[in-house]
Each structure stands twice: as structure tokens, then as C-alpha cells.
Amino acid sequence: MSEYDEVTAALEQRGFTRMVFDIRKIRDLMDVLGSPQRAYPAIHLTGTNGKTSTARMIDALLRAHGVHTGRYTSPHLETLRERISLDGEPISEERLVSTYREIEPLASLIDARNSEPLTYFDMTTAMAYAAFADAPVDVAVVEVGLGGEDDATNVIEAGVCVLTPIGLDHTEWLGDTIEDIAWAKAGIIHKGATVVTSLQTEEAMRPILERCAEMGATLAREGSEFGVVERTQAVGGQVLTLQGLGGVYDEIFLPLFGQHQAQNAATALAAVEAFLGAGKDRQLQLDLIREGFAQVDSPGRLERVRSAPAILLDGAHNPHGMAATVSALEEEFAFRHLVAVVAVLGDKDASGLLDLLEPVAARIVVTQNSSPRSMPVAELAQVAAGIFGEDRVTVAQTMPDAIEEAVVLAESDTSGELSGVGVLITGSVVTVADARKLLKR
């Protein structure tokens, strides 16, 4: 076993999905490490959907301006290294191992003082902050793991905070209402911060406004200070005109699909403007904005991995995300025959997801993913049959069987003509990760 494999195994022993919302432990760990998260400014992102795509856009825009970046996102699709990026590239195995070796003895001291050890996510967050300080980076772009106020990442106390659209998700941890969830997420707003928020419902906006007032934060809102002016479809993506904090930026090619990605782009632009000091009297260079957006990718977000038939991967895992995916499918792809492969986690709103998917999918293949929290196939099949009807539902026990079955179904109903025929694999980031390993070989 390589050193890298030893480290990933040691981290996973902490419980890959174990959640303990106790920010005091990582705060203590940061203190004994010498507070590496204070070595650089940060842009901190929370929200229900769009966080990772927006973080990747912010990262690309900053790098186009010559800024050295560290980016921390989760979960990963293929390798732990994806979570910690330096200047847009996943951290090397060697650097990840050395960072872990530096932190682990101090983490053991913190573990010994507490009834429960630091979690997998606590450790990877600490590793990211230490690696960024060591690099060193000019700015950290950090995505919240879950929630905001009590999330391990919140020891960063960022100067620029980004809130992507907030909806109902993780209700067992964050609360039963959008207002409760928004309160938890608004906890990343600290004194004097600049806050950039995507369009929110009134229920979500109220806590954000109250938290901004309490913290003396400056607020920029999509639809008021910034937004999407115009968007047109293009080969491989879309062309945008965006209203930023510093003016209008036009003829921006974004190699991602859907209205939701255009909105993510507007939010990312405003965050970068806020960080770089653009505003009423100063606009960023248009050519650098165009260059940054042209470099953006977002694996697992309507990502095409095969052609004839087209196979798309999309990590939509809640109704808000699925609504955006379905809208983009209808607008950008216009499939005349689409077969969906779906596996979801047991705590997700499966019926809400499938209700939205049903109008665009001719058939559905239900399966389960590799997460121990995956919804059992029989349970998901029952939900699917109630929405699609039993004759449109196929059951597959494993992901390889599900993909094979979906391709056969897609091809068999088309009279040999594969244009306009597709397979969508969706329902969870874990589902996408499992499929990606099989299809990207």
C-alpha cells in the first residue's frame, strides 16, 4: 500500500459519512497549528445548490487575473485530491501525504481531549487550510460542507461570503423550514464581510438581511446589484451578458449548460469583483473575465461522457437541483427519447426528484450507489412505479447493470437512429462518481 493509500485509509477510519457539528474541535486544532487559515484572505460559499460550480468559476476568474488560488470543495468524484486544489489543479499525492503527516499528531492531541474524535471532514478542512498557507496562496475559495455556522470550514471567517440559492435539504440537521436553513447558512457572515447572494425566496432572504445588519456586512443581491442580462445557446455551452458590480460584461462564453449555470456565473463574477475591489467606479478587464469563464468546467454537472447514445452525468440530489437540470435538458439537449438511471441516498426526497424527472424521461432504471446511505433498490422502485407506472420502470441491482440496461433501452426504442437519444445518470453525487469511474475508463 502506498503512503497516499495509507493516508486515505486513515482518514476514512474516522467515518467518511460521520457528522458531528462541533466547530470547537477544529478551532482548537487550528490554534495548535498556528492558525494557517489566517495566512490569506478567503471567499466562503454556502447554499443548497450550485456551490461547487460557482466555486470553480470564482477560482477560474481569479486565476485569469494572475491570483494564486487554493480551492476547497466537496464531495469528490474520484479522488480525495480533488477536494484541495492549488492554482486549479488537485493537490499532489506527495503534498497531501506530507500535510497529513504534519497535522495528524496534533489532531491526536485534540482527539484525546474530547469524547469524540475529529471527523473526516474536520481533517480534510484542516489539511486544506494548512496546504494553502504552505503553498502559499493569495486567496482561498472555500465551499461549506453542510450548513454554515457550525460547519468546520467556518473557522475561516472570510471577508467575502457567497450564498447560492437556498432550498429544503439536510432538514434532519439544519431545520424543517427554508428560514431555519437560511439562518444556519447565514452563519458564515462575519463582521464587516461583503456578502454576495443569488436570487433567494423571501423566506430565505429574511435571515440573510438580519445577519448582515447584525454583522455590519455589505450586501450585493442578484436582481439588484448584479445579474444575467442576456443569454443565448452556443455549441458546447452558452454566451452571456452579465451585469456586474462594476458594469456590464458582454460576449462571455461559458462552457456549461442551463439558466442555473448562467446565474451561478453572475454570482461568481460579483464575488470576484467584490474581492478585487471593483464597483461603481471600477470595472474589471473584460478580456480577463472572458478568459476566466472560458476555462471553467464542472465535472458531474450535465457532463457528457459518451456519445451515440449520449450519456450525461448530473449530480442533482434534491428537487431544487433536479428542476434546474430538467430545465437545462429541455432547453439545451431536446432529447426525443431519454432513459434515466437513478440512485439516491435514503434521506433524500426521492418522490420530489422523480416527479420532476418524469415528464422528460421515457423510461427509468433504478439502482443503488456505493454509499452505505443509499436507498435500497426495492424501496426506490416502489416510489418510481407510483410516479412513472410499473411498465416504465426497470430495476437493476448494480450500477454497471443499470447503465447497460439503460443503453439497451435507449437504443431499442429508436429504430436504429441514435440522434436525439440519451441516457441521464443522476440522483446523487455518489451516483455520478460511481458511473464516472465505469464510463471514464
C-alpha positions in Angstrom: 0.0 0.0 0.0 1.4 3.4 -1.0 1.7 6.2 1.6 -1.2 8.0 -0.2 -3.4 5.0 0.2 -2.4 4.7 3.9 -3.4 8.3 4.5 -6.8 8.0 2.7 -7.5 4.8 4.7 -6.6 6.5 8.0 -8.9 9.4 7.1 -11.8 7.0 6.2 -11.4 5.2 9.5 -12.7 8.5 11.1 -16.0 7.7 9.4 -16.4 9.0 5.8 -20.1 10.0 6.4 -19.9 10.6 10.2 -21.2 14.1 11.0 -20.5 15.9 14.3 -21.3 19.7 14.3 -18.8 20.8 16.9 -16.7 23.6 15.5 -14.7 24.0 18.8 -12.6 20.9 18.0 -11.3 22.2 14.6 -10.9 25.6 16.2 -8.6 24.0 18.8 -6.7 22.2 16.0 -6.3 25.4 14.0 -4.9 27.1 17.2 -2.2 24.4 17.8 -1.3 24.5 14.0 -0.7 28.2 14.3 -3.9 29.4 12.6 -2.9 28.7 9.0 -6.4 29.9 7.9 -5.4 33.5 8.9 -2.5 33.5 6.4 -4.6 34.5 3.4 -8.0 36.2 2.6 -10.9 34.0 1.6 -14.1 33.7 -0.3 -16.6 31.4 1.5 -19.6 29.8 -0.2 -22.7 28.2 1.1 -26.2 27.5 -0.3 -28.3 24.5 -1.2 -27.3 24.1 -4.9 -24.6 25.5 -7.2 -21.8 25.9 -4.6 -19.2 23.8 -6.4 -19.9 25.1 -9.9 -19.8 28.7 -8.5 -16.6 28.0 -6.6 -14.9 26.6 -9.7 -16.0 29.8 -11.7 -14.6 32.1 -8.9 -11.3 30.1 -9.0 -11.0 30.4 -12.8 -11.8 34.1 -12.8 -9.2 34.8 -10.1 -6.5 32.8 -11.8 -7.2 34.7 -15.1 -6.3 37.8 -13.0 -2.9 36.2 -12.0 -4.1 35.4 -8.5 -2.7 32.2 -6.8 -5.7 30.3 -5.6 -6.5 27.5 -3.2 -9.9 25.8 -3.6 -11.7 23.5 -1.2 -14.8 21.7 -2.4 -16.7 18.5 -1.5 -17.6 15.8 -2.0 -15.1 14.4 -4.5 -15.9 12.3 -7.6 -12.8 10.1 -8.0 -10.1 11.0 -5.6 -9.6 12.9 -2.3 -7.1 15.1 -4.0 -9.9 16.9 -5.9 -11.1 18.5 -2.7 -7.9 20.5 -2.3 -6.8 22.4 -5.4 -3.8 24.7 -5.8 -4.0 27.1 -8.8 -6.8 24.9 -10.3 -5.0 21.6 -10.0 -5.7 18.9 -7.5 -3.1 18.7 -4.7 -0.3 16.1 -5.5 -0.3 12.8 -3.6 3.1 13.8 -2.1 1.9 17.1 -0.8 -1.3 15.6 0.6 0.7 13.0 2.5 3.1 15.5 3.9 0.3 17.8 5.0 -1.5 14.9 6.7 1.7 13.8 8.5 2.2 17.3 9.8 -1.4 17.6 11.2 -2.1 14.0 12.4 0.0 14.1 15.7 -1.7 17.4 16.7 -5.1 16.0 15.7 -4.5 13.1 18.0 -3.9 15.5 20.9 -7.3 17.2 20.2 -8.9 13.7 19.9 -7.6 12.8 23.3 -9.2 15.8 24.9 -12.7 15.1 23.5 -15.2 12.3 23.8 -15.5 12.1 20.0 -12.5 12.3 17.6 -12.3 14.9 14.8 -14.3 13.8 11.7 -13.1 13.0 8.2 -14.3 16.4 7.1 -12.7 18.2 10.0 -9.4 16.7 9.0 -9.6 17.4 5.3 -10.6 21.0 6.1 -7.6 21.4 8.3 -5.4 19.9 5.6 -6.7 22.3 3.0 -6.1 25.3 5.2 -2.6 24.2 6.1 -1.7 23.3 2.4 -3.0 26.8 1.3 -0.7 28.5 3.9 2.2 26.4 2.9 1.8 26.9 -0.9 1.3 29.9 -0.3 -1.9 31.1 -2.0 -3.2 34.6 -2.4 -6.8 33.6 -1.7 -8.7 30.6 -0.6 -12.1 29.7 -2.3 -13.9 27.5 0.3 -17.2 25.6 -0.1 -19.1 24.8 3.1 -19.6 21.1 3.7 -23.1 21.3 5.2 -25.0 24.3 6.6 -22.7 27.2 7.6 -22.5 28.4 11.1 -21.4 25.1 12.7 -19.5 23.8 9.6 -15.8 23.1 10.1 -14.9 25.5 7.2 -16.4 28.4 9.2 -13.1 28.9 11.2 -12.0 30.8 8.0 -14.1 33.9 8.8 -14.0 35.1 5.2 -14.1 38.7 4.0 -16.3 37.8 1.0 -19.3 35.4 1.6 -21.4 33.9 -1.2 -24.9 32.4 -0.8 -26.2 30.4 -3.7 -29.9 29.6 -3.9 -31.2 28.1 -0.6 -33.9 25.4 -0.6 -35.0 22.5 1.6 -32.2 19.9 2.0 -30.5 18.2 5.0 -33.6 19.1 7.1 -32.6 16.5 9.7 -29.6 18.7 10.6 -30.5 22.2 9.5 -34.2 22.5 10.3 -37.6 21.9 8.7 -38.1 25.3 7.1 -36.2 27.3 4.5 -35.9 30.1 7.1 -34.2 27.7 9.6 -31.8 26.5 6.9 -31.1 30.1 5.8 -30.2 31.0 9.4 -27.8 28.2 9.6 -26.2 29.1 6.3 -26.1 32.9 7.1 -23.8 31.9 9.9 -20.8 32.2 7.6 -21.3 36.0 7.5 -18.8 37.6 9.9 -18.2 41.2 11.0 -17.6 43.6 8.1 -17.9 41.0 5.3 -19.1 41.6 1.8 -22.0 39.3 1.1 -23.0 38.3 -2.5 -26.3 36.4 -2.7 -28.0 34.7 -5.6 -31.8 35.1 -6.0 -33.5 33.9 -2.8 -37.1 33.4 -1.7 -38.4 35.9 0.7 -38.3 33.2 3.4 -34.5 32.7 2.8 -33.7 36.4 2.4 -35.0 37.5 5.8 -32.3 35.7 7.8 -29.6 36.9 5.4 -30.7 40.5 5.8 -30.9 40.3 9.6 -27.5 38.6 9.8 -25.9 41.3 7.5 -27.4 44.1 9.7 -26.1 42.4 12.8 -22.6 42.0 11.4 -22.4 45.3 9.6 -21.9 43.4 6.3 -22.3 44.9 2.9 -24.9 43.1 0.7 -25.0 42.6 -3.1 -28.1 40.8 -4.5 -28.8 39.1 -7.8 -31.5 41.1 -9.5 -30.5 44.3 -7.8 -26.7 44.9 -7.9 -25.9 42.2 -10.4 -27.5 39.5 -12.6 -27.8 37.9 -16.0 -28.8 40.4 -18.7 -28.9 38.1 -21.7 -28.1 34.5 -22.6 -28.0 32.6 -25.9 -27.3 29.0 -26.6 -24.0 28.1 -28.2 -22.2 25.0 -29.2 -20.8 23.5 -26.0 -22.4 26.0 -23.7 -23.9 29.5 -23.8 -22.9 33.1 -24.4 -23.8 35.6 -21.7 -24.1 39.3 -21.0 -23.7 39.9 -17.3 -24.4 42.9 -15.1 -21.6 43.1 -12.6 -21.0 45.4 -9.7 -18.7 47.4 -11.9 -20.7 47.5 -15.1 -21.8 45.2 -18.0 -19.6 42.4 -19.3 -20.7 41.0 -22.7 -19.9 38.2 -25.1 -18.8 35.8 -22.3 -18.7 32.2 -23.4 -19.5 29.8 -20.6 -18.9 26.1 -21.5 -21.7 24.9 -19.2 -25.4 24.4 -19.8 -28.6 25.9 -18.3 -30.1 29.0 -16.8 -28.8 28.0 -13.4 -25.2 28.0 -14.6 -25.7 31.5 -16.0 -27.0 32.6 -12.6 -24.0 30.9 -11.0 -21.7 32.8 -13.4 -23.3 36.2 -12.4 -22.8 35.3 -8.7 -19.2 34.3 -9.3 -18.4 37.5 -11.2 -19.9 39.7 -8.4 -17.9 37.8 -5.8 -14.6 38.2 -7.7 -15.4 41.9 -8.3 -16.0 42.3 -4.6 -12.8 40.6 -3.7 -10.7 42.6 -6.3 -12.3 45.9 -5.4 -14.4 46.6 -8.5 -17.6 48.6 -8.1 -19.3 51.7 -9.3 -16.1 53.5 -10.2 -14.0 50.5 -11.4 -14.7 47.6 -13.8 -12.6 44.5 -14.2 -10.9 43.9 -17.6 -13.4 42.3 -20.0 -10.8 40.1 -21.7 -9.7 38.6 -18.4 -13.3 37.9 -17.4 -13.9 36.2 -20.8 -10.7 34.2 -20.4 -11.6 33.0 -16.9 -15.1 31.9 -17.8 -13.9 30.1 -21.0 -11.7 27.9 -18.8 -14.5 26.7 -16.4 -15.5 23.1 -16.1 -17.8 21.4 -13.6 -17.5 17.6 -13.6 -20.7 15.8 -12.9 -22.9 18.7 -13.8 -24.6 17.7 -17.1 -21.3 16.3 -18.1 -21.3 14.3 -21.4 -19.1 11.2 -21.1 -20.3 9.2 -24.1 -21.9 9.8 -27.5 -24.3 7.6 -29.6 -26.2 7.4 -27.4 -25.3 10.5 -25.5 -24.7 9.7 -21.8 -24.9 12.6 -19.4 -23.9 12.6 -15.7 -25.6 15.1 -13.3 -25.4 15.2 -9.5 -28.9 16.7 -8.9 -29.9 15.3 -5.5 -32.8 17.5 -4.3 -35.9 18.9 -6.1 -34.3 22.4 -6.5 -31.3 20.9 -8.3 -33.4 18.5 -10.4 -35.7 21.4 -11.5 -32.6 23.2 -12.8 -31.3 20.0 -14.5 -34.7 19.3 -16.2 -34.9 22.9 -17.4 -31.4 22.7 -18.9 -32.2 19.3 -20.5 -35.3 20.7 -22.2 -33.6 23.8 -23.4 -30.2 22.6 -24.4 -30.5 19.0 -25.5 -34.1 18.4 -26.7 -33.8 14.6 -26.5 -36.7 12.9 -28.2 -36.0 9.7 -26.2 -34.3 9.9 -22.8 -33.7 7.0 -20.3 -32.8 7.9 -16.8 -30.6 5.9 -14.4 -31.4 7.0 -10.8 -29.9 6.1 -7.4 -30.5 8.3 -4.4 -29.5 8.5 -0.8 -32.0 7.2 1.7 -32.5 10.6 3.4 -33.4 12.4 0.1 -36.8 13.4 -1.3 -36.9 10.6 -3.9 -40.5 11.3 -4.9 -39.8 15.0 -5.3 -36.9 14.2 -7.6 -38.8 11.7 -9.7 -41.9 13.9 -10.1 -39.7 16.5 -11.8 -37.8 13.9 -13.9 -40.9 12.0 -15.2 -42.0 14.5 -17.9 -38.6 14.3 -19.7 -37.7 10.6 -19.2 -39.4 8.0 -21.3 -38.0 5.2 -19.1 -36.3 4.9 -15.7 -33.7 2.4 -14.4 -33.5 2.4 -10.6 -30.4 1.1 -8.8 -28.3 1.9 -5.8 -25.0 3.6 -5.4 -21.9 2.7 -3.3 -22.9 4.9 -0.3 -23.9 3.0 2.8 -26.7 5.5 3.0 -28.1 4.6 -0.5 -31.8 4.0 -0.7 -32.5 0.2 -1.2 -33.4 -0.6 -4.8 -36.8 -2.2 -3.9 -37.8 1.0 -2.0 -36.8 3.3 -4.8 -38.5 1.1 -7.4 -41.8 1.3 -5.4 -41.5 5.2 -5.4 -40.7 5.2 -9.1 -43.6 2.9 -10.0 -46.0 5.2 -8.3 -44.8 8.1 -10.5 -43.8 6.5 -13.8 -46.1 3.4 -13.8 -44.6 -0.1 -13.5 -44.2 -0.6 -17.2 -41.7 2.4 -17.5 -39.6 1.2 -14.5 -36.7 -1.2 -14.8 -34.8 -2.5 -11.7 -31.0 -3.2 -11.7 -29.2 -4.3 -8.6 -25.8 -2.8 -9.6 -24.6 0.4 -11.3 -22.9 -1.5 -14.2 -26.1 -3.4 -14.9 -28.2 -0.2 -14.7 -26.0 1.6 -17.2 -26.0 -1.4 -19.6 -29.8 -1.8 -19.3 -30.3 2.0 -19.9 -28.2 1.9 -23.1 -30.1 -1.1 -24.4 -33.5 0.6 -23.6 -32.3 3.8 -25.3 -31.1 2.1 -28.4 -34.0 -0.4 -28.7 -36.7 2.3 -28.8 -35.2 4.3 -31.6 -35.4 2.3 -34.8 -31.6 2.5 -35.1 -31.5 6.3 -35.2 -29.4 7.5 -32.3 -29.5 11.2 -32.7 -31.8 12.7 -30.1 -31.4 9.7 -27.9 -29.8 9.9 -24.4 -29.1 8.4 -21.0 -29.1 10.6 -17.9 -27.4 9.2 -14.8 -28.5 11.2 -11.7 -29.9 11.4 -8.2 -26.7 11.8 -6.1 -23.1 13.0 -6.4 -22.2 9.4 -5.3 -24.2 8.0 -8.2 -22.3 10.2 -10.6 -19.0 9.3 -9.0 -19.8 5.5 -9.4 -20.9 5.9 -13.0 -17.9 8.2 -13.9 -15.4 5.5 -12.7 -17.1 3.0 -15.0 -17.5 5.3 -18.0 -14.3 7.3 -18.0 -12.0 4.3 -18.2 
